[in-house]
Amino acid sequence: MSDYIVSARKYRPQTFDTVVGQKSITSTLKNAIKNDHLAQAFLFCGTRGVGKTTTARILAKTINCTSRSEAIEACNACESCKSFNDNASLNVYELDAASNNSVDDIRELIHQVSIAPQLGDFKVYIVDEVHMLSQSAFNAFLKTLEEPPKHAIFILATTEKHKIIPTILSRCQIFDFKRITPNDIAEQLTFVATQEGISADPEALFLIAQKADGAMRDALSIFDQVVTFVGNSLTYKSVVENLNILDYEYFFKIIEASQKGEVPTCLLLLNDIYEKGFDLHHFLLGLSEHLRNLLIAKDIRTASLLELGAATEQRYVEQAKQIPDNHLLTAISIISKADVDYKSAKNTRLLVELTLIQLCSLSETDEKKNA
């Protein structure tokens, strides 16, 4: 049997300080433990892969640790920490509400609450995807959540906070987990690549970070997928090929050609994109994003908002210098109109081709004005 462990599990944070992108939340929880101000019910909200369940487990381990560090981190050496790390802790009860959402499941949890901890001070009940509980299960849970025994702490996690009834919300201390920034994800991927002895281009890792859309777990899954495909050397090109992403290079070339009024070049590039199987609406959206990035890159003070690798960011800054402001604004308007018209167009390829021709005509208009 293979000993291979996916990166999302292998590099799952084990302490508050290793949780990626949620510094304000982890700092608040550490201060609550330090000052003995722990609430008895927490609600962790946020999109998938941002660290809700991971943070819940770290909190559960840390509050029962008998030898916490000065930084309020679990020691991983005491009996409580060892049993937790071995998934054998009797002080942590986890319930997946997506598949255990009935009244009977909640009654079983309530029965567990009445049993005092045998080791440590607290018993922690982690209920994942709590919004999936039925209405009757929520009602059965209310009394226990309002007046739990002193040894019980509830940590509820959800991706859909709006589905939780107000009476539950009012009994919880609510923490909203934010999407993790591409910079933070890329930094963590760099650490993982170093640990695994993998050579990775910074631009390749940024591309994975953007594809993950704010979810660290997704980023690590994509990272594993690409490594399986290319081996121990990740390049920007290999990531683009494996994930079937429309390369930035196309957009840079199209904008460069349109500024020179080179209609044939733009149409040939579009044909290459079409033959590679990319959706033309997806291309339009990518081109509008590219133009938006050029607008942002016009001023060095806003260039950092691009959240791209250093080399790619510099390319945007350089290309932005070559394009007049009025061209950019007009081009964005042209693309926005094409985006709206796309759904009703009978011949979508012709629509996109005409859009590119309009972009090319911007330079010709300037030439006529200057003539």
Protein Blocks (a to p, Z undefined) as FASTA:
>chain_A
ZZbdcfklmmgcfbfklpghilmmmmmmmmmmmnopacfbdcdeddehiopmmmmmmmmm
mmmpcbbcfkopaeklamklmmmmnopafkbccddfklmmcfklmmmmmmmmmpccfedj
bdcdddehkllpcfklmmmmmmmmmmgcfkbccddddfblmlpcfklmmmpccddddddd
fklmmmmmmmmmmmnopacdfklmmmmmmmnnopaklmmmmmmmmmmmnojadcfklmmm
mnopacfklmmmmmmmmmnopaklmmmmmmmmmmnopafklmmmmmmmmmmmmmmmmpmk
lmmmnopafklmmmmmmmmmmpcfklmmmmmmmmmmmmmmmmmpmblmlmmmmmmmmmmm
mmmmmmmmmZZ
